[in-house]
Amino acid sequence: MAELLTKEVLFPGKSELDQVGRIMALLGPPTAEVWPGAAALPHINKARGAAPCAGPAAGQARFLNHMRRRAQPAL
């Protein structure tokens, strides 16, 4: 839905791993509660990247603010 409103790719990764890393940088890494077994995935630590994320709550707030600014002209 976000991409339809903004007419832009939401997470413009250069590869699948880069795209997952961008998602995790914004929303935080998956927890065992949300995604059981994620910690056992072979490349999950590569996707997390070197930069620490602010956590899911901060990431969701940044995402919503970004979407409000980008989608408002479309509405």
C-alpha positions as CSV (number, residue, x, y, z in Angstrom):
1,M,0.0,0.0,0.0
2,A,2.8,2.4,0.9
3,E,4.4,1.9,-2.5
4,L,1.1,2.6,-4.3
5,L,0.6,5.9,-2.4
6,T,4.2,7.2,-2.8
7,K,4.9,5.6,-6.2
8,E,8.4,4.7,-4.9
9,V,10.0,1.5,-3.8
10,L,9.7,1.4,0.0
11,F,13.0,-0.5,0.7
12,P,15.2,-0.1,-2.4
13,G,17.7,-2.8,-1.7
14,K,20.4,-3.8,-4.2
15,S,19.9,-7.4,-3.3
16,E,17.6,-9.5,-1.1
17,L,20.1,-9.4,1.7
18,D,20.4,-5.6,1.4
19,Q,16.6,-5.2,1.3
20,V,16.1,-7.3,4.5
21,G,18.9,-5.3,6.1
22,R,17.1,-2.0,5.3
23,I,13.8,-3.4,6.8
24,M,15.6,-4.5,9.9
25,A,17.4,-1.1,10.2
26,L,14.0,0.6,10.3
27,L,11.8,-1.8,12.2
28,G,14.4,-3.8,14.2
29,P,15.5,-7.4,13.9
30,P,12.9,-10.1,14.1
31,T,12.4,-11.6,17.6
32,A,11.9,-15.2,18.4
33,E,8.3,-14.3,19.3
34,V,7.6,-12.7,15.9
35,W,9.7,-15.1,13.7
36,P,10.6,-18.3,15.5
37,G,13.8,-19.8,14.1
38,A,15.0,-16.5,12.5
39,A,18.2,-16.6,14.6
40,A,19.1,-20.0,13.0
41,L,19.0,-18.6,9.5
42,P,22.5,-18.7,8.0
43,H,22.7,-15.1,6.8
44,I,20.6,-13.3,9.4
45,N,23.5,-11.5,11.0
46,K,24.7,-10.2,7.6
47,A,21.3,-8.7,7.0
48,R,21.3,-6.9,10.4
49,G,24.3,-4.8,9.2
50,A,26.8,-3.0,11.3
51,A,24.6,-0.1,12.4
52,P,22.5,-0.7,15.5
53,C,18.8,-0.1,15.0
54,A,16.7,2.1,17.3
55,G,14.3,-0.7,17.9
56,P,10.8,-1.5,16.5
57,A,8.9,1.4,18.2
58,A,11.3,4.0,17.0
59,G,11.5,2.5,13.5
60,Q,7.7,2.3,13.2
61,A,7.4,5.9,14.2
62,R,10.0,7.0,11.6
63,F,8.2,4.9,9.0
64,L,4.8,6.4,9.8
65,N,6.2,10.0,9.7
66,H,7.9,9.2,6.4
67,M,4.7,7.8,4.9
68,R,2.7,10.8,6.1
69,R,5.0,13.2,4.3
70,R,5.2,11.1,1.1
71,A,1.5,10.2,0.9
72,Q,-0.1,13.6,1.8
73,P,0.3,15.0,-1.7
74,A,-1.3,11.9,-3.2
75,L,-4.4,12.4,-1.0
